[in-house]
Amino acid sequence: MGAELPNGKQIPDEFTVLHVPGQTYAVFDSRETVRDVVEIGLGIMNIWKRIYSEWFPSTNFEQVEGPCIEKYYWIDDTHQDSICEVWIPVSKK
């Protein structure tokens, strides 16, 4: 879990800093409506599965070293509709 640190804020000693290098990322997103706790996480599992089974085999890109990032955010205050993004560092083959 992580968060972007606003300018001027200090990081508490118990946290670890991960500096993400500037590089090319393939970004995939999924909109998900969560009506039940059992449904949480199904969207992200499908994204990861499709990235490796469909997208990588059909493109001229390969994954390179660097952190993969999952970003989640709610669309509104009901906390039922959300967007999940998967960021994977890539380069052309």
C-alpha positions in Angstrom: 0.0 0.0 0.0 1.3 3.4 -0.7 0.4 7.0 -1.4 2.0 10.0 -3.2 3.6 12.3 -0.7 2.4 15.9 -1.0 5.1 18.6 -1.3 6.4 19.8 2.1 5.3 16.7 4.0 7.8 14.5 5.9 7.7 10.7 5.9 7.5 9.1 9.3 10.5 6.9 10.2 8.4 3.7 10.3 7.6 4.0 6.5 9.8 2.9 3.6 10.2 5.1 0.6 10.0 3.6 -2.9 11.3 5.9 -5.6 9.6 4.9 -8.9 11.9 5.5 -11.9 10.7 7.4 -14.9 10.0 4.7 -17.5 7.3 3.5 -19.8 4.2 1.9 -18.3 1.3 0.1 -19.9 -1.8 1.1 -17.9 -4.9 -1.0 -17.8 -8.1 -0.1 -16.0 -11.3 -1.7 -15.0 -14.5 -0.3 -13.7 -16.2 -2.4 -11.0 -19.4 -2.2 -9.1 -19.1 -3.8 -5.7 -22.4 -4.8 -4.1 -21.1 -7.5 -1.8 -17.9 -8.1 0.0 -17.5 -11.4 -1.8 -17.2 -9.6 -5.1 -14.3 -7.4 -4.0 -11.1 -8.3 -5.9 -12.7 -10.1 -8.8 -12.1 -7.2 -11.2 -8.4 -7.0 -10.4 -7.9 -10.7 -10.8 -9.4 -10.6 -14.3 -7.2 -7.6 -15.3 -4.0 -9.5 -14.4 -5.2 -12.6 -16.1 -6.0 -10.8 -19.3 -2.8 -8.8 -19.3 -0.6 -11.9 -19.4 -2.9 -14.2 -21.4 -4.1 -11.7 -24.0 -2.3 -8.4 -24.1 1.4 -9.4 -23.9 1.1 -12.3 -26.4 -0.6 -10.0 -28.9 1.7 -6.9 -28.7 5.3 -5.9 -29.3 6.0 -5.1 -25.7 7.6 -7.0 -22.9 7.7 -6.5 -19.1 10.9 -4.9 -17.8 12.2 -4.5 -14.3 10.4 -2.0 -12.1 7.5 -1.9 -9.7 4.1 -2.9 -10.9 1.4 -0.7 -9.4 -2.2 -1.2 -8.6 -4.2 2.0 -8.1 -7.8 1.9 -6.7 -10.2 4.8 -6.3 -13.9 5.3 -5.8 -16.0 7.0 -8.5 -18.4 8.6 -6.0 -19.3 8.6 -2.3 -21.5 5.5 -2.4 -18.3 3.3 -2.4 -19.9 0.9 -4.8 -18.5 2.0 -8.1 -14.7 2.0 -8.4 -11.8 2.1 -10.9 -8.8 -0.1 -10.6 -5.6 0.6 -12.6 -2.7 -1.8 -13.2 0.6 -0.2 -14.2 3.3 -2.5 -15.6 6.7 -1.3 -16.7 7.3 -2.2 -20.4 9.6 -1.7 -23.3 9.3 -2.6 -27.0 10.8 -6.0 -28.0 
